[in-house]
Amino acid sequence: MRAYLQKYTSAAPLAIFRAIFGLMLVISTARFLALGWVKELYINPQFFFSFYGFGFVKPLGEWTYLLFAACGISALLVAIGWYYRQASIVLFLSFTYIELMDKSTYLNHYYFVSLLCFLLIFLPANTMFSVDARRNEAMRAGEIPAWCIDCVRVLVCMLYFYAGIAKLNSDWFVEALPLKIWLPAKNDTPLIGGLFNQLETAYVFSWIGCIYDLSVGFMLWNRPTRPFAYASVVVFHLLTSLLFPIGMFPYIMIVTALIFFPAGFHQKLISYIGRLFRLPTAVAKPAGRYQFPAMVRPVVYAVLAVFFVFQILFPFRYLLYPGELFWTEEGYRFSWRVMLMEKAGYTQFTVTDANGKRQTINNNDFLTRLQEKMMSTQPDMILQYAHMLRDYYASRGFVQPHVYVDSYVALNGRTGKPLIAPDVDLAQQCDSFRHKSWITPFNNEIKGL
Amino acid sequence: MKKYFALLLTMLFLGCSGGSDKPDPQPTDEGKDRSVMLKALAENMIIPSYDQFKTKFDLMSEKSKAFAAKPDAQTLGAFRSAWADAYVAWERVELFDFGPAEKQTIRNFFNIYPASEAGIAANIADPTSSLEVPASYATQGFPALDYLINGLGANDTAVLAQYTTDKDAAKKLAYITRVVTRMESLLGKVMGEWKGEYLNTFISKTGLDIGSSTSLMVNGTVLHYERYIRSGKFGIPSGAMANGIAAPEKVEAFYKKDISKTLAQTAHKAYVDFFNGRHAVTGEAGPGLKTYLDALGAKDSSTGKLLSESINTQFQAAAAKLDALKPSLYEEVKTNNQVMKDTYNEMQKAVRMLKVDMTSAMSITITYTDNDGD
């Protein structure tokens, strides 16, 4: 371990990663703004689904734009490596704050970006090919500890591997679900559309997708298999971007996987771009080794050790809950479970009170369509919404309101059935990390992990 | 290891090309072709239904002119009967609330009830008042005509007096003409689009993302079943929706009363026919949501029963409740409200199947934003 920690390698791969990753986030932020999503997702709604324990993280009204500006500008600063350390901290905080504002917009790839931003705070990614290195000779270094690059690689491998593990279940493997449902929706794609009508295609995609996820990290790491692995990364992610509305994620993964390429590749890239921008050789290919300050080093080791232990364990927390994970979604998020379910729901809430008042709720009076869609299939969000209704009607003259929900949820092509016990007064249930006993049992089995 | 991976990649590409090498069109593939479904629905159902409605509407328009020219018992009777026929025919097109109809928001101007008596009186007094704003919805369309020809007096003599001896008789006749003319113009716009450029747009936007024809059509028609059949015709008048307080004056065709069941039955049957892709003229089943779901193989995994069959069974259960009602839903709410609530509850079960089981099986998108399919 000691020997490993003292191993040094070229700083070029991390510098390139920093630059490209920063640029991707600049583009992501600009795209988000250009599509009007800040207003649609974070300003227009009346109610936001905060994460348990993060209730204080709320959109800031019109100031939310400032938050996005901070995110975009800090991403740009990270990309060019100017005031890198401060910028990476602002980037991590602003990006994570944005993602915590409303659960209904949760995406695994946003979580992945947050984690990468967190890692970047601790990594010396600005020792070359950066404005910092150009302005300050003392910051320059051509070599950094090898673990600095490896920890980004490990995180990428974990994402794929855990996504692969999550696919080891009977719905995915035996039934080709949900791809069997999703692919025919794309049967009007030019040239290859007809394929998506074939059941075989769903099976082939399911199996290859799973094997791909489980193996691609190792294939990227292993030099002989790397070219094939990278080609498959490109094909796989372009195919998913063609089939599903997953935004920037495929492109972020395609460029992130470059981190597995050897230093020579990155150094060539830097030298080429360096010539375009007339960077001095001392910035494009500096000499010297980066040394973590002695005071800081143990702290960084400790933080990263805790970080990775957490990353390894956290996705398995679902084992602590009874019931089917896909149904209850207790321990579903932050676990690299991507594209695993076709789940749809319908919820009709009724608020009553002691004086016989009774109101059937039109969800669209309170929630956006996206929020309603997400809430209808996720018990913790159903509870949050029920509490919102309780408080709303309490302020409108309902005496100690009761909130009941008539829910109907379909999972991976199974006929819908109630997700929540209809006779439970949700106004009186508390949210916590404990199992929610008022979730109706699934009464069906999805075998596997 | 390398070979193993190369093999996988080869499999992927073989898997990709395997199907296109054998272009033998299987019947299931055709069933999954949304352009076939869209074309059939537009040409066999939507456009002919509008044509049928237009015939009835034109007849009503003609009778309304005859009545305006010479208001007497005979012209009133003819106008009323043509109005009822047109109203029933409207129920067969109201569900197509997507594309042109959605753009013109034709439903808002044709069938928002209960009619606003005060609003209608104000519009009669002021012929320059706007009929375009949301506040005017309840002062026009079939419900307003219902009030004007059936509700202005306690009996036929009293109604006729409003158009003959009343000091504002001319203004009232003019308002009838104004309402009918406005309906005619809106209907012309909607039908013009369906028979023009929109038909091609409709057939060619074959995706399932938001803004595509299938998505617009399914979202629009499911909303129709939920909000305008289940809630509008049953849930709201019976009080099943809010506070449990019955509101019999909120039934459809409140002034005529005895056609409210026929209207509801027609609307429900129109929806079932739409689901089953029945030709508007011949009644023959063709490509539609049912055939599409069947081609997708949508079925309950535990019983193996086709989803389309389950939905049709539920439609039948709702129709059975509806068929057993008295002709006047107003009377039912007043005297036997539980049967109204029962009908609502049966329809509620169908709503869930349409909103959840059907849209999920079809993989229809409802939002623009990124999604990783959690």
Interface residues (C-beta under 8 A of the other chain):
Chain A: L35 W37 E40 L41 T105 Y106 L107 N108 H109 P178 I181 W182 P184 A185 K186 N187 D188 L191 I192 G194 L195 N197 Q198 E200 T201 V204 F205 I208 I211 Y212 S215 M219 N222 P224 T225 F228 A229 A231 S232 V235 F244 P245 I246 G247 M248 F249 Y332 R333 R337 V338 M339 L340 M341 E342 K343 A344 G345 Y346 K357 R358 Q359 T360 R369 L370 K373 Y408 V409 A410 G413 R414 T415 G416 N444
Chain B: M1 K2 F5 A6 L8 L9 M11 L12 G15 C16 G18 G19 S20 P23 T28 D29 K32 D33 R34 S35 T206 G207 L208 D209 M241 A242 N243 G244 L296 A298 D300 S301 S302 L307 S310 V351 R352 M353 K355 V356 D357 T359 S360 A361 M362 S363 I364 T365 I366 T367 Y368 T369 D370 N371 D372 G373 D374
